[in-house]
Amino acid sequence: MEKVPCAYILASKRHGTLYIGVTSDLCTRIRDHKLGETAGFTKRYGVKQLVWFEFLGSMEEAIKREKQLKEWQRGWKIELIEKMNPIWADLYDEQCGKFIP
């Protein structure tokens, strides 16, 4: 997959712990989260499931979107996720191909 600026949300499970991030390479970034290669919050709390993402035109737009989402109330984030992904499926395989650890 080519590099495209993106804001994304990971979850530990349905309605579980959420993490909002930004990247220019969604597949590589999520793979790193899944493998525990990204130290910090996601590794500590087991937040590895890609439940929402949005491709944007530039990194500046992606960062702006990430900051906007981080300020949102939890309920708004859940609504956003469920518009794209009502069953909270892990979208990694669909977007990036089968995950092989």
N, C-alpha and C positions, 0 to 999 in steps of 0.2 A: 504494500500500500504506500502511496506517495505521502509525503509530509504535508499535512494540512492543519492549520490552527484549529484547536478544538477545546471546548469546555466540557467537562464530564462529571458524572456523579457515580461513586461506588457505594455499595451497601454491604453490610455484613450478612444480612438476610432481609426478607420482606419486613418493612417498617423497622428495621434495625438501625444500627449506627451508620451514619452517612458521612461521606467525604467528598468534597468538591475540589477539583483540580483543573489544571490547564496544561496543554501540551501541543507540540507541533507534530507528534508521531504517536497517535492513539494506540496502535497495536503494540508497539514496543513499550510504551509507558504502562499499559495495563498488564502486559506480560511480566514486567518488572514487579508490579504490585503483587501479582499472583505467586511469583516465585519468592516473595519476601525480600527482594533486593532493594526495595525502597524503605530505608529505615524511617522510623517515626510512627506517626499516628496509625496509618493503615496496617503496618506490620504488628504493632502492639495490640490492636483491637480486631484483627482478622477481617479487615474491610477489603474484599477482593473481587466483588461481583459488580461488573459494569451494568448499571441499570438505566443510564441516560447519558446521552452525549449530543453535542451540537457543533457542527463544523461552522467556522466563521471565516471571514475574508482576510483577516490579518491577526497577528499575535496581539496587537494592541486591542482589537475587538474581543479576542478570546479572554484576555486578562480582564478587560472591563466587565465582560459577562460573568466571569468567575467571581469577581468582587461583588457584583450585583447579587448573585445567587447566595453568596456567603452571608449577606445581610438579610435575606428573606427569612420569614418565619418557617418553622419546620413543616407546618401544614401546607404551605405554598409549594415547598420542595416536593412533598409527597404527591400533590396534585400534578405537578410538572412531570414527575416520573411516570405516574399512572396514565397520563395522556399518551405518552409514547410506548409505555411498557406496562400494561395493566396487571400482568401476572408477575412482575418483577423478575423476569427471566434474565439470566446472564447473557448479555448481548455480545460478549467477546467472540464466541465461536461464529456467530452470524456475520459479524463485521470483519473479523480478522482471520478466520479459519480455526480449525480444531486446536485447542490448547493442549500442548504436550509438554509436561514438566521436564 
